[in-house]
Amino acid sequence: MNNSGRAWDDSTEYTSPHANGRSAAQVKIRNLNLRMKQRFLYLFDYGDEHRFGVQLVGINSDAPKGDYPRVVECHGNNPPQYPGWDEE
C-alpha cells in the first residue's frame, strides 16, 4: 500500500507500455531508489491483475555476471498464464 491507502495511484504507478503514464518497460528496479527491506507491489498481466509482494533483501555489487534480476525465493503456486489461450 502507498500513502493513499490504495494498491497504486498516480504518484506510484508504472503502467503498461500502451497506457498513459510512466512506462514500466522503461524503468529499471535499480533506479527506483528502494531502501533495504522495502516492499513494493509488482503487478503482472494488467488484464488478469496478478499481484505479487516484493521485498528488497540485498544488493550485491560484486555478484557474478548473469541474468538479473533473479527470483531468490517464492511462495505458493504460479498462477496460470493465459489459461485457454491455445484453445482459442
N, CA, C and O of each residue as an XYZ file, in Angstrom:
352
protein
N       0.831     -1.185      0.000
C       0.000      0.000      0.000
C       0.873      1.244      0.000
O       1.992      1.230      0.512
N       0.366      2.291     -0.563
C       1.065      3.564     -0.532
C       0.311      4.520      0.386
O      -0.624      4.112      1.075
N       0.702      5.754      0.398
C       0.095      6.715      1.316
C      -1.381      6.957      1.068
O      -2.087      7.398      1.976
N      -1.869      6.682     -0.131
C      -3.287      6.888     -0.425
C      -4.146      5.765      0.139
O      -5.371      5.886      0.163
N      -3.525      4.658      0.599
C      -4.279      3.518      1.097
C      -4.739      2.587     -0.006
O      -5.417      1.597      0.267
N      -4.386      2.882     -1.241
C      -4.744      2.033     -2.374
C      -3.509      1.267     -2.830
O      -2.382      1.661     -2.529
N      -3.720      0.179     -3.553
C      -2.591     -0.625     -4.034
C      -1.670      0.205     -4.918
O      -0.452      0.032     -4.864
N      -2.219      1.095     -5.722
C      -1.417      2.026     -6.514
C      -2.260      3.254     -6.816
O      -3.489      3.211     -6.769
N      -1.591      4.327     -7.120
C      -2.252      5.562     -7.522
C      -1.346      6.278     -8.520
O      -0.285      5.764     -8.875
N      -1.751      7.442     -8.967
C      -0.983      8.149     -9.999
C       0.444      8.460     -9.574
O       1.337      8.521    -10.419
N       0.675      8.658     -8.282
C       2.021      9.034     -7.833
C       2.975      7.846     -7.767
O       4.191      8.038     -7.775
N       2.450      6.621     -7.702
C       3.310      5.445     -7.561
C       3.211      4.463     -8.724
O       3.965      3.492     -8.780
N       2.307      4.702     -9.633
C       2.035      3.747    -10.699
C       3.050      3.823    -11.837
O       3.436      4.906    -12.278
N       3.470      2.654    -12.299
C       4.202      2.493    -13.550
C       3.300      1.643    -14.424
O       2.857      0.578    -13.994
N       3.018      2.084    -15.630
C       1.963      1.491    -16.436
C       2.481      0.522    -17.493
O       3.685      0.363    -17.692
N       1.526     -0.115    -18.159
C       1.870     -0.936    -19.317
C       2.391     -0.008    -20.412
O       2.087      1.185    -20.408
N       3.166     -0.539    -21.337
C       3.740      0.314    -22.387
C       2.699      1.031    -23.245
O       3.024      2.017    -23.908
N       1.462      0.554    -23.244
C       0.431      1.116    -24.118
C      -0.483      2.103    -23.404
O      -1.424      2.610    -24.014
N      -0.233      2.387    -22.136
C      -1.088      3.292    -21.367
C      -0.389      4.634    -21.165
O       0.811      4.770    -21.403
N      -1.157      5.606    -20.727
C      -0.581      6.904    -20.386
C       0.110      6.799    -19.036
O      -0.338      6.049    -18.170
N       1.171      7.522    -18.851
C       1.897      7.500    -17.582
C       3.295      6.952    -17.761
O       3.753      6.731    -18.883
N       3.973      6.733    -16.635
C       5.345      6.211    -16.664
C       5.316      4.738    -17.052
O       4.639      3.935    -16.411
N       6.041      4.391    -18.086
C       6.039      3.024    -18.600
C       6.945      2.126    -17.766
O       8.125      2.425    -17.582
N       6.394      1.030    -17.267
C       7.184      0.059    -16.511
C       8.284     -0.542    -17.380
O       9.324     -0.949    -16.863
N       8.070     -0.601    -18.681
C       9.070     -1.169    -19.589
C      10.319     -0.302    -19.679
O      11.371     -0.781    -20.102
N      10.221      0.952    -19.294
C      11.346      1.878    -19.401
C      12.076      2.097    -18.080
O      13.012      2.894    -18.020
N      11.664      1.402    -17.021
C      12.226      1.640    -15.685
C      12.972      0.405    -15.201
O      12.468     -0.713    -15.307
N      14.148      0.606    -14.681
C      14.918     -0.484    -14.077
C      14.745     -0.420    -12.562
O      14.710      0.662    -11.976
N      14.639     -1.581    -11.940
C      14.444     -1.644    -10.493
C      15.529     -0.869     -9.757
O      15.251     -0.213     -8.753
N      16.755     -0.940    -10.246
C      17.850     -0.245     -9.559
C      17.663      1.267     -9.533
O      18.292      1.948     -8.724
N      16.806      1.807    -10.408
C      16.576      3.249    -10.459
C      15.379      3.707     -9.630
O      14.992      4.873     -9.707
N      14.790      2.818     -8.844
C      13.615      3.172     -8.047
C      13.961      3.723     -6.664
O      13.066      4.094     -5.905
N      15.240      3.779     -6.336
C      15.677      4.286     -5.023
C      15.029      3.534     -3.864
O      14.584      4.138     -2.889
N      14.982      2.214     -3.985
C      14.410      1.389     -2.919
C      15.373      1.319     -1.743
O      16.590      1.388     -1.913
N      14.810      1.180     -0.555
C      15.593      1.008      0.668
C      15.608     -0.475      1.043
O      14.701     -1.226      0.685
N      16.638     -0.880      1.759
C      16.740     -2.261      2.217
C      15.484     -2.630      3.003
O      15.006     -1.851      3.828
N      14.962     -3.808      2.743
C      13.752     -4.366      3.355
C      12.466     -3.691      2.884
O      11.381     -4.052      3.341
N      12.568     -2.720      1.981
C      11.367     -2.060      1.470
C      10.563     -3.047      0.638
O      11.125     -3.872     -0.083
N       9.263     -2.954      0.743
C       8.344     -3.810     -0.010
C       7.638     -2.969     -1.068
O       7.395     -1.777     -0.884
N       7.313     -3.629     -2.188
C       6.511     -2.959     -3.205
C       5.639     -3.986     -3.902
O       5.894     -5.188     -3.826
N       4.617     -3.508     -4.575
C       3.683     -4.354     -5.303
C       4.157     -4.487     -6.743
O       4.432     -3.488     -7.409
N       4.252     -5.718     -7.218
C       4.556     -5.968     -8.624
C       3.295     -6.530     -9.249
O       2.795     -7.571     -8.822
N       2.786     -5.853    -10.247
C       1.571     -6.275    -10.929
C       1.960     -6.913    -12.252
O       2.541     -6.257    -13.117
N       1.638     -8.194    -12.410
C       1.935     -8.916    -13.647
C       0.638     -9.136    -14.395
O      -0.359     -9.551    -13.804
N       0.641     -8.869    -15.655
C      -0.515     -9.038    -16.526
C      -1.609     -8.058    -16.118
O      -2.430     -8.342    -15.245
N      -1.600     -6.933    -16.752
C      -2.529     -5.862    -16.405
C      -3.987     -6.279    -16.583
O      -4.866     -5.706    -15.939
N      -4.264     -7.254    -17.435
C      -5.636     -7.719    -17.620
C      -6.096     -8.624    -16.489
O      -7.173     -8.417    -15.928
N      -5.282     -9.635    -16.144
C      -5.635    -10.573    -15.078
C      -5.279    -10.042    -13.701
O      -5.783    -10.537    -12.693
N      -4.425     -9.051    -13.654
C      -4.032     -8.360    -12.422
C      -3.493     -9.317    -11.354
O      -4.000     -9.362    -10.233
N      -2.466    -10.076    -11.718
C      -1.772    -10.908    -10.738
C      -0.881     -9.993     -9.910
O      -0.012     -9.314    -10.458
N      -1.087     -9.968     -8.595
C      -0.334     -9.083     -7.704
C       0.684     -9.886     -6.897
O       0.369    -10.944     -6.351
N       1.908     -9.366     -6.834
C       2.977    -10.018     -6.089
C       3.624     -9.008     -5.159
O       3.946     -7.893     -5.568
N       3.811     -9.403     -3.911
C       4.555     -8.579     -2.972
C       6.037     -8.877     -3.123
O       6.442    -10.039     -3.092
N       6.846     -7.842     -3.286
C       8.287     -7.985     -3.489
C       9.003     -7.195     -2.406
O       8.577     -6.102     -2.034
N      10.095     -7.761     -1.904
C      10.882     -7.073     -0.881
C      12.345     -7.067     -1.298
O      12.881     -8.083     -1.740
N      12.985     -5.910     -1.152
C      14.416     -5.800     -1.411
C      15.150     -6.387     -0.213
O      15.084     -5.841      0.889
N      15.851     -7.501     -0.428
C      16.542     -8.173      0.683
C      18.051     -8.031      0.610
O      18.746     -8.377      1.566
N      18.573     -7.532     -0.498
C      20.015     -7.359     -0.584
C      20.434     -6.763     -1.905
O      19.737     -6.871     -2.914
N      21.586     -6.133     -1.876
C      22.204     -5.592     -3.078
C      23.637     -6.092     -3.089
O      24.382     -5.878     -2.133
N      24.022     -6.757     -4.167
C      25.359     -7.321     -4.250
C      26.060     -6.762     -5.483
O      25.887     -7.276     -6.588
N      26.837     -5.726     -5.294
C      27.536     -5.120     -6.430
C      28.661     -6.013     -6.952
O      29.184     -5.768     -8.039
N      29.043     -7.055     -6.186
C      30.084     -7.993     -6.614
C      29.509     -9.289     -7.182
O      30.236    -10.268     -7.348
N      28.228     -9.303     -7.477
C      27.582    -10.518     -7.982
C      28.203    -10.934     -9.311
O      28.586    -10.082    -10.114
N      28.302    -12.241     -9.543
C      28.863    -12.704    -10.814
C      27.969    -12.296    -11.981
O      26.781    -12.026    -11.805
N      28.553    -12.255    -13.163
C      27.775    -11.911    -14.348
C      26.692    -12.953    -14.559
O      26.866    -14.128    -14.236
N      25.582    -12.508    -15.102
C      24.470    -13.405    -15.365
C      23.213    -12.603    -15.625
O      23.261    -11.386    -15.805
N      22.097    -13.294    -15.643
C      20.810    -12.641    -15.868
C      20.262    -12.122    -14.549
O      20.127    -12.878    -13.587
N      19.952    -10.853    -14.503
C      19.402    -10.212    -13.309
C      18.260     -9.302    -13.726
O      18.254     -8.843    -14.868
N      17.291     -9.017    -12.863
C      17.164     -9.541    -11.504
C      16.755    -11.005    -11.525
O      16.287    -11.524    -12.539
N      16.939    -11.654    -10.395
C      16.607    -13.070    -10.235
C      15.619    -13.242     -9.091
O      15.617    -12.472     -8.130
N      14.786    -14.257     -9.210
C      13.909    -14.638     -8.110
C      14.745    -15.451     -7.140
O      15.347    -16.451     -7.534
N      14.794    -15.045     -5.887
C      15.587    -15.771     -4.899
C      14.716    -16.595     -3.967
O      15.223    -17.456     -3.249
N      13.431    -16.347     -3.968
C      12.526    -17.112     -3.116
C      11.109    -16.892     -3.623
O      10.779    -15.808     -4.103
N      10.274    -17.912     -3.516
C       8.867    -17.747     -3.880
C       8.017    -18.591     -2.946
O       8.506    -19.522     -2.307
N       6.750    -18.254     -2.878
C       5.803    -18.951     -2.011
C       4.550    -19.265     -2.818
O       4.064    -18.416     -3.566
N       4.033    -20.461     -2.675
C       2.805    -20.826     -3.359
C       3.036    -21.268     -4.791
O       4.171    -21.401     -5.247
N       1.939    -21.491     -5.485
C       1.984    -21.954     -6.872
C       1.943    -20.776     -7.834
O       1.398    -19.717     -7.521
N       2.527    -20.977     -9.002
C       2.445    -19.954    -10.037
C       1.019    -19.880    -10.557
O       0.378    -20.918    -10.725
N       0.503    -18.684    -10.816
C      -0.836    -18.592    -11.401
C      -0.775    -19.031    -12.857
O       0.261    -18.872    -13.501
N      -1.865    -19.579    -13.388
C      -1.856    -19.951    -14.804
C      -1.706    -18.693    -15.653
O      -2.320    -17.664    -15.370
N      -0.890    -18.786    -16.685
C      -0.725    -17.646    -17.577
C      -1.527    -17.888    -18.834
O      -1.275    -18.847    -19.564
N      -2.481    -17.035    -19.087
C      -3.339    -17.100    -20.258
C      -4.016    -18.466    -20.394
O      -3.854    -19.133    -21.416
N      -4.781    -18.895    -19.365
C      -5.460    -20.194    -19.466
C      -6.415    -20.210    -20.657
O      -7.123    -19.237    -20.921
N      -6.418    -21.324    -21.361
C      -7.284    -21.481    -22.516
C      -6.795    -20.779    -23.768
O      -7.491    -20.792    -24.784
N      -5.618    -20.167    -23.727
C      -5.108    -19.421    -24.879
C      -4.950    -20.322    -26.102
O      -5.306    -19.925    -27.212
N      -4.419    -21.535    -25.907
C      -4.192    -22.451    -27.025
C      -5.491    -22.972    -27.614
O      -5.521    -23.442    -28.751
N      -6.563    -22.887    -26.839
C      -7.835    -23.440    -27.275
C      -8.614    -22.483    -28.158
O      -9.590    -22.886    -28.791
N      -8.203    -21.230    -28.212
C      -8.965    -20.241    -28.990
C      -8.623    -20.285    -30.451
O      -9.176    -19.517    -31.238
